[in-house]
Amino acid sequence: MSHGRFSSPLGAALTGFFDLFRAAPLKHRYTPDIRFEGKRVLITGATSGLGYAVAEEVARRGGSVTLACRSGIPQTGEAIRKKTGNAHVEMVRCDLADLVSIHVTVNTLAASGSKLDVVVFNAAVTLPRSRRTSSGQDEMFLVNYLANVILACLLIERGCLSPKARLIFISSDSHRGASAVDWNEFGRYEEYGVSKAISNYSYFKLLMNTMATELDRRLKARGSTLTSNLICPGPVNSNIIKEAPPLLRAILRGVFTLIFKSPPKAAEPVVYLAGSPDFEGRSNVYLHMFAEKPMDEKVYDPEEGQRLWEASIDLWKSFDPRAVSF
């Protein structure tokens, strides 16, 4: 059976607290001259928390921002336009738990004729228990992992990206210590509760890191100048716990408020990775806040990466006649 690094939310929170004291050797590289004029940036899950903070900062630095969200339309975009004075902020409805919504989003982006220069795959959920989506997958598995594969493939195949677009996957350093891929359970819906949900969060991050590394291999094999990079922004005082059981949610909200970084602070290394010339042409970079380091060694296994990619595409094809291969 697969497992993540943690099965207790307090254990994960304590580790996140100690992360706040880690060295940040690249922080001095995050400067006001990192700008986004002439660039179009798509951010998923940007209604609140980290995604919202990234969207606001990119808009403040001159970028054209598209927020892909399942709620908060249009007020979230209006708030960012008002705060930043940037009129080039738009919203598209995108629910990563809904396959039809993903296709509609990509169709809308393709029809606009404007290419994306940065895509931040930020959306994620933490649920108190398993929940089946309309296409038959567990919602956490779909939103936190498979939908990112689907969205990335569709954006590439529909020509939505500029030649040197940066694909940035929001990860977590909790992927370290997660199990290798459990092929017996991959893509299979099973009932679970709070402990397994917490465990799944970091396990799905390991899946995503492995997938993004394989995507990097495939881009290079094609001779593509697109890049695929990952970042753990560190512990964030976000709204990801909104569906936790009431008592647990109250406890975690207190912990988050007292010791975790505010979304604007957590957004800084993400904006750095999205816009700095330090990452021009560089791919499969992993940042843990403002430090570059290797991921869990399991992520780099090329055989596992290929197998995961092919299994993900096969699973997608099993419930979506419009699936594409890449």
C-alpha positions in Angstrom: 0.0 0.0 0.0 1.2 3.5 -0.8 2.0 5.9 1.9 3.1 9.5 2.3 5.6 11.0 4.7 3.0 11.9 7.3 -0.3 10.5 8.6 -0.7 13.1 11.3 -1.4 16.7 10.5 0.5 17.9 13.6 3.6 16.0 12.5 3.4 17.7 9.1 2.9 21.1 10.7 5.9 20.6 13.0 8.1 19.8 10.1 6.8 22.8 8.3 7.7 25.0 11.3 11.3 23.8 11.2 11.4 24.5 7.5 11.0 28.2 8.3 14.6 28.3 9.7 16.3 26.7 6.7 18.9 28.7 4.7 17.7 30.7 1.8 20.8 31.2 -0.4 18.8 32.5 -3.4 16.7 35.0 -1.6 18.9 37.9 -2.5 18.2 37.1 -6.2 14.5 38.0 -5.7 14.6 41.6 -6.7 12.2 44.3 -7.9 13.6 44.1 -11.5 12.0 40.7 -12.0 9.2 41.8 -14.2 6.4 40.3 -16.3 5.5 43.0 -18.9 4.6 41.3 -22.2 4.1 37.9 -20.5 0.9 36.0 -19.9 0.7 33.9 -16.8 -1.9 31.2 -16.0 -2.3 30.2 -12.3 -4.7 27.4 -11.2 -6.3 27.5 -7.8 -5.9 31.3 -7.4 -9.0 32.2 -5.5 -7.1 32.4 -2.2 -3.9 31.5 -0.5 -0.7 30.9 -2.4 -2.3 31.1 -5.9 -4.0 34.4 -5.1 -0.7 35.8 -3.7 1.3 34.7 -6.8 -1.4 36.2 -9.1 -1.4 39.5 -7.3 2.4 39.8 -7.3 2.7 38.9 -11.0 0.0 41.5 -11.8 1.9 44.1 -9.7 5.0 43.4 -11.7 3.3 44.1 -15.0 2.1 40.6 -16.2 -1.1 39.7 -17.9 -2.7 37.2 -15.4 -5.3 34.6 -15.9 -6.7 33.0 -12.8 -8.1 29.5 -13.4 -10.5 28.9 -10.5 -13.7 27.0 -9.7 -15.1 29.9 -7.5 -14.6 33.5 -6.8 -15.5 34.7 -10.3 -15.4 37.6 -11.0 -14.7 39.3 -7.6 -11.2 37.8 -7.2 -10.0 39.2 -10.4 -11.6 42.5 -9.7 -9.9 42.7 -6.3 -6.4 42.1 -7.9 -7.1 44.7 -10.6 -8.0 47.2 -8.0 -5.0 46.5 -5.7 -2.4 46.5 -8.4 -3.8 48.9 -10.9 -3.3 46.3 -13.6 -6.2 46.0 -15.9 -4.8 42.8 -17.6 -6.3 40.3 -15.1 -8.9 37.8 -16.1 -10.6 34.7 -14.8 -11.7 31.5 -16.3 -13.7 28.9 -14.5 -11.7 25.7 -14.1 -12.6 22.9 -11.8 -9.8 20.3 -11.9 -12.2 17.7 -10.4 -14.4 18.1 -13.6 -13.0 16.8 -16.8 -15.5 18.8 -18.9 -14.3 22.0 -17.1 -10.7 21.3 -18.0 -11.5 20.9 -21.7 -13.6 24.1 -21.7 -10.8 26.0 -20.0 -8.2 24.8 -22.6 -10.6 25.5 -25.5 -11.1 29.1 -24.1 -7.3 29.6 -23.8 -6.7 28.2 -27.3 -9.4 30.4 -28.9 -7.9 33.5 -27.3 -4.9 33.3 -29.6 -2.7 34.6 -26.9 0.1 32.3 -25.8 0.9 31.5 -22.2 4.5 32.3 -21.1 4.2 30.8 -17.6 1.8 28.2 -16.1 1.7 27.7 -12.4 0.0 24.4 -11.5 -1.0 25.4 -8.0 -4.5 23.9 -7.3 -4.7 21.2 -4.7 -7.2 19.9 -2.2 -7.0 18.1 1.2 -10.2 16.2 2.0 -11.3 14.5 5.2 -12.1 11.3 3.3 -12.2 9.8 -0.2 -14.7 11.4 -2.7 -15.5 10.0 -6.1 -15.7 12.4 -9.0 -18.1 12.2 -12.0 -15.4 10.5 -14.1 -14.8 7.9 -11.3 -11.5 8.9 -9.8 -10.8 9.9 -6.2 -11.0 13.7 -6.1 -7.6 14.2 -4.3 -5.9 11.9 -6.8 -7.5 13.8 -9.7 -7.0 17.3 -8.6 -3.6 16.9 -6.9 -2.1 14.7 -9.6 -3.8 13.5 -12.7 -5.5 16.8 -13.7 -2.1 18.4 -13.8 -1.0 15.7 -16.4 -4.2 16.3 -18.4 -3.9 20.1 -18.3 -0.2 20.1 -19.2 -0.8 17.8 -22.2 -3.8 19.7 -23.5 -2.0 23.1 -23.2 1.0 21.7 -25.2 -1.0 19.8 -27.8 -3.5 22.7 -28.4 -0.6 25.2 -29.0 -1.5 27.4 -26.0 2.1 27.9 -24.9 4.8 30.3 -26.1 8.0 28.6 -27.3 9.9 29.2 -24.1 7.0 28.9 -21.7 7.8 27.9 -18.1 5.6 25.1 -16.6 5.9 25.3 -12.8 4.4 22.6 -10.5 3.8 23.5 -6.9 5.2 20.6 -4.9 6.0 19.9 -1.3 9.2 18.7 0.4 7.0 16.2 2.1 7.3 14.1 -1.0 10.6 12.9 0.6 9.9 9.7 2.5 6.7 8.9 0.5 6.6 5.4 -0.9 7.4 4.4 -4.5 4.4 4.2 -6.8 2.0 1.4 -5.8 1.0 0.0 -9.2 -1.7 -2.2 -7.7 -3.7 0.7 -6.5 -2.7 3.4 -9.1 -5.9 5.1 -10.4 -8.2 2.7 -8.5 -10.9 4.3 -6.3 -10.8 3.2 -2.6 -12.5 4.5 0.5 -10.3 6.2 3.1 -10.4 8.6 6.0 -8.4 11.5 7.5 -5.1 9.7 8.1 -4.9 8.3 4.6 -5.9 11.6 3.2 -3.0 13.3 4.9 -0.7 10.5 3.8 -1.9 10.8 0.2 -1.1 14.5 0.0 2.7 13.9 0.1 2.4 10.6 -1.9 0.6 12.5 -4.7 3.4 15.1 -4.6 5.9 12.3 -5.2 3.8 11.2 -8.2 3.7 14.8 -9.5 7.5 15.3 -9.1 8.1 12.0 -10.9 5.7 13.0 -13.7 7.2 16.5 -14.1 10.7 14.9 -14.4 9.4 12.5 -17.1 7.8 15.5 -18.8 11.1 17.2 -18.9 12.7 14.1 -20.6 9.9 14.1 -23.2 10.2 17.8 -23.9 14.0 17.5 -24.4 13.5 14.4 -26.6 11.2 16.5 -28.8 13.7 19.3 -29.0 11.3 21.6 -27.2 12.3 24.8 -25.5 9.5 24.5 -22.9 10.7 24.0 -19.4 9.2 22.0 -16.5 10.3 23.0 -13.0 9.1 22.4 -9.4 9.0 24.3 -6.2 8.0 23.8 -2.5 7.1 27.2 -1.2 7.4 26.0 2.4 4.6 26.1 5.0 1.8 28.4 3.9 -1.1 29.8 6.0 -3.6 28.8 3.3 -7.2 27.7 3.0 -6.3 24.1 2.0 -7.7 22.7 5.3 -11.2 24.2 4.7 -12.8 20.7 4.4 -11.1 19.2 7.4 -13.3 18.0 10.3 -14.3 21.0 12.4 -12.2 20.3 15.5 -9.1 19.4 13.4 -9.7 22.5 11.2 -9.8 24.7 14.3 -6.6 23.3 15.6 -4.8 23.5 12.3 -6.0 27.0 11.7 -4.4 28.1 14.9 -1.1 26.4 14.0 -1.2 27.8 10.5 -1.9 31.3 11.8 0.8 31.2 14.5 3.7 29.6 12.8 3.3 29.4 9.0 4.2 32.0 6.4 1.6 34.3 5.0 0.7 33.7 1.3 2.5 36.8 0.1 5.7 35.7 1.7 5.3 32.1 0.5 4.7 33.4 -3.0 8.1 35.1 -3.3 10.1 32.1 -4.4 7.4 31.0 -6.8 7.4 34.5 -8.5 11.2 34.2 -8.5 11.1 30.8 -10.3 8.4 32.2 -12.7 10.2 35.3 -13.8 13.9 35.4 -13.0 16.4 35.1 -15.8 18.3 32.7 -13.5 16.0 29.9 -14.9 16.1 30.9 -18.5 16.3 27.6 -20.4 16.8 25.5 -17.3 14.5 22.6 -16.7 13.8 20.0 -14.0 15.0 22.4 -11.3 13.6 21.9 -7.8 13.5 24.8 -5.3 12.7 24.3 -1.7 11.7 27.9 -0.9 14.8 29.9 -1.9 17.2 26.9 -2.0 17.9 24.7 -5.0 18.4 21.0 -4.2 17.7 17.5 -5.5 14.4 15.8 -5.0 13.8 12.3 -3.5 16.0 9.9 -5.5 12.9 7.9 -6.5 11.8 10.8 -8.6 14.7 10.4 -11.1 14.2 6.8 -12.0 13.7 6.9 -15.8 11.9 3.5 -15.9 9.5 4.5 -13.2 9.0 7.9 -14.8 8.1 6.3 -18.2 5.8 3.8 -16.6 4.0 6.4 -14.6 3.6 8.6 -17.6 2.2 5.8 -19.7 -0.1 4.6 -16.9 -1.4 8.1 -16.4 -2.2 8.6 -20.1 -3.8 5.2 -20.3 -6.0 6.0 -17.3 -7.0 9.3 -18.8 -7.9 7.6 -22.1 -10.0 5.1 -20.2 -12.6 7.7 -19.3 -12.0 10.5 -21.8 -12.3 10.0 -25.6 -10.6 13.4 -26.1 -7.4 12.3 -24.3 -4.2 13.0 -26.2 -0.8 11.4 -26.1 2.5 13.2 -25.6 
